[in-house]
Amino acid sequence: MKKPIPSSSLLIQTLPVGAWQHSFRQPLPAGQHSIDRVVEAFFAVSPPWLKALVALRDSLVRPFALRPMGGTPSGVFRPLARSRREVVLGADDRHLDFRTSLLILAEADGSCLVLSTWVRPHNGLGRGYLALVGPLHRLIVPAMARAIVRRLAAGARDA
């Protein structure tokens, strides 16, 4: 479910005023979940339709000299900050800076996975890119969160 970026997130420390934000929470299955397993699942669960979108995005932005997202297992998602329950991934580019947070958050009714993103465009190209990608992002993040949780649940059954 869509909610604000949690105040305990490492993103809050660096969140610039006016940046584009999106946060989505997905309940985690019962049990202990390490942030390392969450990050591993994040990089392992990209569905084929998302891989196709990334490939299309990379081919479309090539003339603008933007950094490709694909090509390596982590693409542009580089680790930038870490705590015991959270990892922040991201990159800075000439058109925008972005951060993605993977956070295990304890709540009264159990733990949840919180995927949060902030994006700070630098220029018209960044704002235009965000206008195109933003609506897709709101579809991709919930799909990724559910896929991560399914993988964690499957791993717990196999253990």
C-alpha positions in Angstrom: 0.0 0.0 0.0 1.2 3.5 -0.8 2.3 5.5 2.2 4.8 8.3 3.0 8.5 7.5 3.2 9.0 6.3 6.8 10.6 8.9 9.1 13.1 6.2 10.2 14.4 5.8 6.6 17.9 6.8 5.7 16.3 8.6 2.8 14.7 11.2 5.1 18.2 12.4 6.0 19.0 13.4 2.4 15.5 14.0 1.0 15.7 17.4 -0.8 12.6 19.7 -0.6 10.5 19.3 -3.8 11.9 16.0 -4.9 9.6 13.4 -6.4 8.8 10.7 -3.8 7.1 7.4 -3.8 6.9 4.7 -1.1 5.1 1.4 -1.1 4.7 -1.1 1.8 4.2 -4.8 1.4 3.6 -7.1 4.5 6.4 -9.7 5.0 5.7 -13.3 5.8 6.2 -14.2 9.5 9.7 -14.9 10.5 13.1 -13.2 10.5 14.2 -11.4 7.3 17.6 -10.0 6.8 18.2 -6.9 4.7 20.8 -8.9 2.8 18.2 -11.4 1.7 15.8 -8.6 0.7 18.5 -6.9 -1.4 19.4 -10.3 -3.0 15.7 -10.8 -3.8 15.5 -7.3 -5.3 18.1 -8.1 -7.8 16.8 -11.6 -8.6 13.1 -11.0 -9.2 12.9 -8.7 -12.2 10.0 -10.1 -14.2 10.5 -10.5 -18.0 8.2 -7.5 -18.8 10.3 -5.3 -16.6 13.5 -6.4 -18.2 11.9 -5.6 -21.6 11.0 -2.1 -20.4 14.5 -1.5 -19.1 15.9 -2.6 -22.5 13.5 -0.3 -24.3 14.4 2.6 -21.9 18.1 2.0 -22.5 17.7 2.1 -26.2 15.5 5.3 -26.1 17.8 7.3 -23.9 21.1 6.3 -25.6 21.0 9.4 -27.9 20.7 11.6 -24.8 23.9 10.1 -23.3 22.0 8.9 -20.2 23.4 6.1 -18.1 21.9 2.7 -19.1 20.0 0.8 -16.4 20.7 -2.7 -17.7 23.9 -4.4 -18.6 25.0 -5.6 -15.1 23.1 -7.4 -12.4 22.7 -4.2 -10.4 22.4 -1.8 -13.4 22.5 1.7 -12.0 21.5 0.6 -8.5 24.7 1.2 -6.5 24.8 0.8 -2.7 25.0 4.3 -1.1 24.0 3.8 2.5 23.2 1.0 4.8 21.9 0.2 8.3 20.9 -3.1 9.9 17.4 -2.9 8.5 17.8 -0.8 5.3 19.9 -0.4 2.2 19.8 2.7 0.0 20.7 2.2 -3.7 21.0 4.8 -6.4 23.0 7.0 -8.7 23.6 10.6 -9.7 23.5 11.5 -13.4 23.5 14.8 -15.3 19.7 14.8 -15.7 18.6 13.5 -12.2 19.7 11.9 -9.0 17.7 9.0 -7.6 17.7 6.8 -4.5 15.8 3.6 -3.8 15.4 2.4 -0.3 14.7 -1.2 0.8 13.6 -1.1 4.4 12.4 -3.8 6.8 10.0 -2.0 9.0 8.5 -3.4 12.2 4.9 -2.5 12.7 2.3 -3.4 15.3 0.8 -6.2 13.1 4.2 -7.6 11.9 7.0 -6.6 9.6 6.7 -5.1 6.2 9.0 -4.3 3.3 9.1 -0.7 2.4 10.3 0.3 -1.1 10.8 4.0 -1.3 12.2 6.2 -4.1 13.1 9.9 -4.3 14.2 11.5 -7.5 15.7 15.0 -7.9 15.7 16.2 -11.5 18.4 18.7 -12.5 17.0 20.1 -15.7 14.3 19.8 -18.3 15.5 16.5 -19.5 15.3 15.1 -16.0 11.8 16.6 -15.5 10.6 15.2 -18.8 12.1 11.8 -18.1 10.4 11.7 -14.7 7.1 12.8 -16.2 7.3 9.7 -18.5 8.7 7.2 -16.0 6.7 8.3 -12.9 3.4 6.7 -13.8 5.2 3.4 -14.7 7.2 3.5 -11.5 3.9 3.5 -9.5 3.1 0.2 -11.2 6.6 -1.3 -11.1 7.3 -0.8 -7.4 4.3 -2.8 -6.1 5.0 -5.6 -8.6 8.6 -5.7 -7.4 7.6 -5.6 -3.7 5.2 -8.5 -4.2 7.9 -10.5 -6.1 10.5 -9.9 -3.4 8.1 -11.1 -0.7 7.2 -14.2 -2.7 10.9 -15.0 -3.1 11.5 -14.5 0.7 8.5 -16.7 1.5 9.7 -19.4 -0.9 13.2 -19.2 0.7 11.7 -19.6 4.2 9.8 -22.7 3.1 13.0 -24.2 1.5 15.1 -23.5 4.6 
